[in-house]
Amino acid sequence: MKKSRLYPFERNRYFYGKLLTVRDFESEQKYFNDKRRLLNRLMFGSGVLSGMSVVAVDDKTVSVEMGVAIDYIGREIVIPAPVTMKLSMIEGFTNNEYKKNVYLCVAYDEKGKEPVHSVGNASVRSGEVSEYNRVLESYRLFINETAPAPSSFEFVQLMENIVTLYERDNVRITQRMPKYVTPGEVIEVRLVVEKTLQTPRIAFSYEYELTGFQNVGDSNGVVSFQEPGDAQDTEYTITYQLKAPLEGGVFAELAVPARSAKLTIGDEPVSVDSSVKQKIEVVDVPVAERILEDWHSRSLEHAVEGSADKSICLAKISLLQMGPTYMIEKVDRMPFDEYIESTTLTQRLSRSGGGASLHKFFASAETQDLEYGAKPSLDVKYHPDRNEFDFKLGIPRPQHLYDEIATGTMEVALESIGKTGGFFFSRGKKNYVSDELIHGLGEGPVTVVVGLEEIDESGHASGSAAKKQVYYGQSDVFKGTEFEPSLPNVSLGTIVYPDKGTFRIGMKLQGDNESSASVIAVRWWAFKSLGTSAKAAAAEMTSALMEAAPDKE
C-alpha cells in the first residue's frame, strides 16, 4: 500500500517446525495493516475525523489541536497532544517572501523508537550495532507555499466542473459549476478569485457565450468583479445563474473567450491568454443518482489510486510583510473542506429529512410603483443558500384625472336661550373646536373646505323630496333674500395636520342667534392632489370654491 496500489493479500501459514524469520513477522503486520487501510480508503475516504484545529497564538506562532485523520491511502494520522510551533520552524517555510499565503499540512509518518543492541548484527559486523525496538506511527507537519488545484480532490471531480481562467503571480481565478443538471434546472455559476493580502486590487470582467443555457436574472452575459478598496480578504466569490435546456440527454456549454476577458492587477492590465469552455450534461435522472452511478462505476484501480505523498491541508495562513520580517494576518481552517463525516450522523440527518428543503424552491415577491406611462418591469434574483427566487414586479401607476376626494358631516348641538343669545356650551363660550377628524386620504397635504348644511323639508307635506343645500363662507350675505337660511350666523375655519392625516373644524357664533335650530350640520370636503394633471383640476375646483366661500380656511 506504499503508493496506494492494491497487492494480493498474503498471510502466514503456520505449521509445526516452521522457522519464523523477520520476513514472516513483517508479513504478518503488513497483512492486517493493508487490509484495514484499504477499507479505510474505500469506506471513509480521506480527511479529518475530529480535531486538528489550527489557531494563531501570536504574530509568528500557530497551534494545532490534537485530532484524528485518515490520509489518501487509508492510513490513520493521530496527533495525540496539542502542538505549538513558530511558523519559521516548520518544514517547508521559506523566508524569502512574506507577501503570500502558505498552507499548513499534515501527513502520516513513521519513526523508530527505543534503540537496543542488535545481537544478530553484532555477529557479522564489527563494533556496537543498534536497532530500533519499536516503530512509532506518527505524523509530520509541514508548509506548502502553493495551493492544490480544486479539481485534485476526488469528490470535487465527481460533483463539479471547474476551469482555471488565470493563475499567475499569487492570483488564481477559477470558475465552478455543477457537473450535471436536470432539464430546466436553474444552477449557480461561481467565479472564485484567490489572491494574497499584499497583491494589489484586482478588477476582472468577461463576456460569456451560451449554448443551450439561458440567462436568469440581470447578468445579461457579462460578469464583472471589482475588489473593494478597503477589503482584507484573500478570496472572493461572484455568482450568477443559468437555466438549463428543457430536454435531457443533451449537453449545454458555457464558454469564456480570451478576447472578452479583461484583468487588471493594481493599475496594470494583464492579458488572459487562453479561452475556456465548460460542457455540462443535462440528465433525465436526479443529479445525485447520476453522481452515484459514476461513483459505483469506478474501477478498483481508480478507487484506490493516490499517493503516499498527498497530504491533508489543515489551514491557509495569510502573511503580511512587516519590514524585514512577517506577521500572521489570518488563519482559515480547512480551506478545502477535507472532512470525514460520521456515518451515523449522515444516516440520522437523512432520516430526519434535514436536507429535504434543498430539493424545493421557494418564491417571494414584491411590487413597486412606476411612473404613469412607464413599461412594466420584472427583476428575478436567486438565493442559493435558501433555494429561493425573489421576484420584484414594477407596475405603472394609472392616470388620475382628478384628485382624491373625501367628504363627511359633523353635527354640533346648540343650546337655545330665546333671543338673548345661543351658546355652544353652557358656560357661555361662543367658540367651538372639534376633536381631530380623520379625512381618510392618508398622510400628506390636503385642502379642506367646510360649510353649513341645511335640509329644507317643507316639501315633504306635498310628497316631494327634501331639498339639501350647503352654505359656504358668510351665510348672512343671503339675508333678506328668498335664499336666506334658517341657520345661525356662524364663521368656520379648519386646522390640517398633514403628518397625521387628520384635521379640526373651528366655529364661532357671530352676534345673537335668532335661529330656532338646535343642531348645526357642518359639511366638509377634503382634496388631495395625486399628479400633475390632477393639480390643474384641483386649482380649478379650489378657485371656484374660493369665489363661493371667500372666508374659508
N, C-alpha and C positions, 0 to 999 in steps of 0.2 A: 504493500500500500504506500510505498515511498512517494510515488508520483500518481497516486490515485488510480492505478491500473489494477484490474481485477486478475488475481492469480488463482489457479486452482487451490482449494484448501486441502492441506495435508495435515494429518495429526499422527502422533506417535502410536505405534502398535507395540505394546509391551508383551514380553514373554520371559519365561524363566531363563536366567543365564544371559540376558541381553546386556551388553556393555553400553552403559549410558555415558555419553560424552557431552562436551559443551554444546555441540550442534544439536543434540537431542533436546536439551533443556531450552535452548533458544527457540527451536521449532515449536515447543510446547507453548511458550509465551506468544509467539507470533500467530499461532493458530487462533487463539482466543482474542487477541488484540485486533487482528484484521477483520474477523467476523463482526465484532462489536462496532468497529469503525465503519464498516460497510453499511450496517443497519443505521448507524447514526446519520450517515450521509444521505441514505435513501429515504429514511422516515422523517428526519427532522430538518435536514438541510444544514445551513451554516449560519452563525450569528451568535449574539449574546443571549443567554438564557436568563441571567439575573445579575444585577450589579454592574460593576466596571464603569461607573460614572466618573467623569473627568471634570475637575473644578480647578480654577486658578487660585493658588494660595497667596501669591503676591505677583509683582510685575514680571518675575522671571521663573516662577516655580509653579508646577502643577501637581495635583494629587489624583491618583487613580484608586477608586474604592475596590474592595475585594469583590469577586464575582466569578461566574462560570460561563464559558462559551464553548462552541463546537466549531472547529475550523473547517476548511473547504475539502478536507479528505476524511472528515469524521472524527478527528482526534479531540479529546477534551482538553480545554485550556482552563486552568484553575489559578486564580490569584487569591492566595489564602489570607492575605492581610493587606491593608491599605499601603500604598507606595507613594512617597513624596520625593520628587526629583526636580533639580534645576533643569530647565529646558536645554541649556547648553551642554549638559552632561549626558543627555540621551543620545543613543546611537543614531547616526544619520543627520544630526543637526549641524549645519554649517554656519559659519559666522561671516560669510562674505556678502550677504544681502539681508536686510531686515525688513524690506518693504514687500511682504509676501504673506501667503497663507501656508501653514505647514499642517501635516496630518499625522496625528499620534496613532500608531497601530500596535496591535498585539498579535503574536504568533506563538505556536507551540514550540517548545524547546526542551531538550533533554540534557541533563548534566550528571556527571559522575559524582559519587559521594562515598565517603568512608574508604580512603585508600588503605590497603592492607598489603602485607608482604606476600608475594606470589611464590609459593614453594616450587610449583612446576616450572615456571620460567627461570627460577634461580638455578635449576639443574642444567639448563642449556645456555645460560648467559652468565657472564662474569659480573660480579658486583650485586648490590642490592636491587631487587626488582619489585615494584609495587603495582597493584591493580585496584581499581575501584570496586568496592564490595556491593554498592547499590547504584541504581540508576534513578535519578530524581526526575519525574515528569513535571517540567516547569514551564515557564513562559519567557517571552522576550518582548520588551517594549522598545520601539524604535520610531524614528521620524521619516516620513516620506514627504518630499517637497513638491511632488506633483500629484494631482488628484486623479483617481481612477476614472476611466470613461464610464458614464452612466450605463451604457449598454453592455458593460462587462459583467453585470450582475444577472444571475440566472432568471430570477422572477421578472426582472425588467424586460429581459428578452422575450419572455412569454406574453407579457401584457401590454408593452408599449412599443411604439415605433419612434425612434429617436434619430435625428440627424444633427450634425455639427455644422453651424453656419460660419463660425470663425473661432480659431483657437491659436493664440499667439500673445506674447508679451503680457503674461499674467491675466489675460482676458479669455474667457471661453463663453461662447453663445451657442446654445442648443435649442432645438425646437422639438417638443414632445407631444405625442397624441396617441390615443388608443390604437392597438394593433388590429382590432376587429370592431365593426359596428353593425348594428341591425338596421333594416330598411327604415328610413325616415327618422332615425335617431339623431338627436342634437348632441354633438360631442364638443369637448373643450380642447382647444389647442393652447399649449403653454410655451411661451418664449422665455427661456431662463438665461439671465445674464449673470455670470460669475466673474469677480474681479478681486483684487486686493484693496485694502483700505487706502494705500498710498497711490493707487492708479488714478490718474485724472478723471474728471467726469466723462461719462460715456453717453453718447447720443447715437441711436440706431433706428433706422426705418427701412421698410421694404414694401414692395407691392407683390402680392402673391397671385398665382393663377390657379383656377379650379377646373377640375374635370370630374363631373358627377356631383360634387358638393355644391351647396348653396349657402350664401352668406346668411347669418342670423344676427340681428342687432344692428349696430351702427359702425361696424368695421369697414364695410364697403371696399374690401380688397386691399386696404392699407393698414399696416401695423407700425406704430411709432412708439419709441421709448426715449425718454429724456430723464437722466438721473437728476434728482433734486440737488440743489447746491449745498444744502446742509446735511445731506444723508451720511450715515455712518454704517451702512450695510455693505456686505460683500456679495450678496446675492439678491437679485430682483426677479420677479415673475410677472409677466404680462399675459393676459388670457384673452381669447376671443372664441366665438362659437361658430360652428358649421353644421349644416344639416345634411345627412347622408342621403343618397338616392333612395327612391321609394321601392325599388326592387332589389331582391337578393341575388347572390351568385355573380355579382359584378365587382369591379374594382373602382374606387374613387381615388383621385390623385390631387395632391397639394404640392405645387411647385413654387420655388423661390428663385427666380433668375438672378444671376450675379449682377447683371446690369442695373437691376432695380434696387439693390441693397446699398445703403449709404451709412457708413460708420465713421464716427468722429470720436477720437480719444483726446480729451483736452481740447485744444484748438486745431489739432492736426487731423485732416481727413485720412482715413485708412481704406485701402482698397480691399474688397471682398472678391476673391478670385474665382471661387467655384460656385456653380449652381447646384441646388439640391432638390430632390423630389421624394415625396413620401406617398407610397401607394398603399391604400388601406382596403382590405377585403370586406365586402358587405355580405354578411352571413344571414341565413334564414333561421338559424337556431340561436338560442340565447348565447351571449358572448361568453359567459362563464363556462357553458358546456363546450364551446369551441376551444377555449383555453385548456380545459381538462383533457380534451381529445389530443392536443399537442403534447400535454404532459404524459399521458399514457402511451403515446406513440414513440416516446424516446427510446433509443437503443440503450442497452446496458452500458455500452462504452461511453455514450454521451452522458448518461445519468451520473456516472461516477468520475467523469473527467474533471480534472482540476490540477492543482499543483501544490506541492508542499510549501512552495514559496509564497502562495497567496495568503494575505493576512486579513485581519478584520480591523477596519478603521473605527477607532473609538471616539475621535474628536477632530474637528477642524479648529485650528488655533490661528487667530489673526494677529499679526505682529505689526507694531509701529516703530519707526526709526526714531530714536532719541539721541541725537548727536552721534557719537561713535558706537553706541550700543543700541539696545532694543527694549521694548516692553510688550507684555501680553495685553492686547486690547480687548479680545473677546474669545470665548471658548464655546463652540457649538457642538453639543454631544450628538453622537451617532448621525453624522451628516448624510449617510446613505441608507439609514434605516435597516441596518443589519441586525435584526432581532429574530428570535425564535419564540413564537407564542406557544403557550401550553395547550396541548390537545384538549384537555378537559375544559379549559376556558373557551376555546373556539366552539366546542360542541354545545356548551351551555348558552353561548351567545346565539348560535343558530337556532336552538330550541326556543329561546325567549323571543325570537322574532326581532331582535335588536337591529338587524340590518334590513328589515322589510321595507322601511321607508325609502331606502336607496333605490328601489325599483318603481317608485311612484313619483309623479310630477305634481307640483302644486302651482297655483297661479294667484297672483294678487293684482288688482287693477285700481287705477285712479283716473279721474278726468280733470281736465283743466280748460278754462275758458280761453278762446281765441277771439281776436277782433272780428267784427262783422265783415264778411266777405273773404276771410282767410280760408285756406284749404285745410280740411281735416287732417290730423297727423296721428301716427301710431308709432310709439317707440317701445321696443321689447328688449329687456335685459334678462340674462340667465344667470342665476346664482348657483354654481355647482355645489357649494358647501351645504345647501339645503334643498337641492333639486327643485328650485322654484323659478318660475317665469314672472317677471314684473312687467305688466302692460300699462302704458301711460297713453291715454287717448285724449287728443285735443279736439274740442268741438267748438266751431264758430258760434258766437252769440247771435241770436236772432235780431232782426232790425226792429227797433222800438220807434213807433211813430209818435207816441205820446208818453208823457211821464207816468210814473206810478202814482195813483191817486187813492187816498183813503178818506173816508168820511164817517161822521157819527154825531150823536147828540148828547147833550148833558143837561139835566134838569136841576133847577135851583128853586127851592121853596121860599116864598116871601111871607112875611108877617104883616098883615094889613091892619092899620090903626086909623081907619077913616081917612079924612082928608088932611090930617095933621102930619102925615108922612108915613111911608112904608119903609121898613128896615130889613136888612138881610139877617141880622142877628138881634136877639132880644136886648143886647147891651147897647144898641143904638148905633152901631157902626154902619156906614154907608158903603164900605168896600168889602169885596169878596174875592178870594183867590182859591181856585180849586186845587185838589190834590194833583199829583202827576198823572197825566193820562198817556197811555201807550197808543201811538198812531198806527203801529203795525208795519211801517215801511223800513224798519231796521235802523242801524246807526247811520249817521251822515247828515248833512244839511238838508232841511226841508223848509217849505214855506207853508204857514198855517193861516188860513182865513176863517174868521168867525162872524156869525150873525145871529139875530134873534129870529126864531121860527114861530110863525103864527098859523093856526089852523082855524079857518072860518067854517063853522058848522051850521051857519044859518040856512044853508040849502038843504040840510038833512030832512026838514019837515016836508018838503015837496018831493022827496025821494032822490034828489040829485046828490052826487058825491061831495064830501067835504073838500074845501079848497085850501091848499097849503101854500104859504108864501114866506120867504126869508128876507129880513131887512138887514142890510149891511151898512156900517157906518152909523151916522146920527139919524135915528128914525124920526126925530121931531121936524125934519125938513118936509115931511108929508102932512104936518099938522094943518088942519083947516081944509084939507082936500078930501076927495072921496076915497083916497088911499091911506087915510090916517089910521095907524094901527091902534089896537086896544091894549098895547103893551106899555109898560113903564118906560120912561126915558133913561136909557142905560148906555154908558160908554164901555166898550170892550177892548181888551188887549191880550197879548199872548207872550209867553216866555218859552223858547225852544231849547232843549238840551240835546245837541247833536250826538254826543258821545253815549247817550243812554237810549235814544230813540223815543223820547217822551217830551211832553210839553205841559204847560199850565195855562189856564184861562183866567184872566182877571176881569172883574166887573165893578163899575162904580155908578151909583144912583145919582142922576142929575136932577136937583130940585125936588119938589114934592111929588109923591106918587099918587096920581089920580086914577090909576088903573084898578080895575076890580080883579085882575088876575092874581091867583095865589101861587102859581108856578111859572117860572120863566124857562123856556126850552131854548138852549143855545145850540145851533148847528155849526159844526167845524168841518173844514176841508184841509187835508194835508197833501202837498205836491212835492214829489222827489224827482229830480232830473236824472235820466239814465244815459243820455248820449247827446251828441251834437244836434241831431235832428229834433230830439225831444226838447232841447233848451229853447229852440226857436218857438215851439208850441207853448212852452211854459211862459216865455216872455209875452206872447200874445195874450194868454189867459190871465197872467198877472196884471198886464196893462188894463185889460177890461175890468178886472176886479177893483183895481185902483181907482178907476173912474167912478165905479159904483159905490166904493167904500173908501173915501179918502182918508178916514181916520183909523183904518185897521193897522194892526201891528204887523 
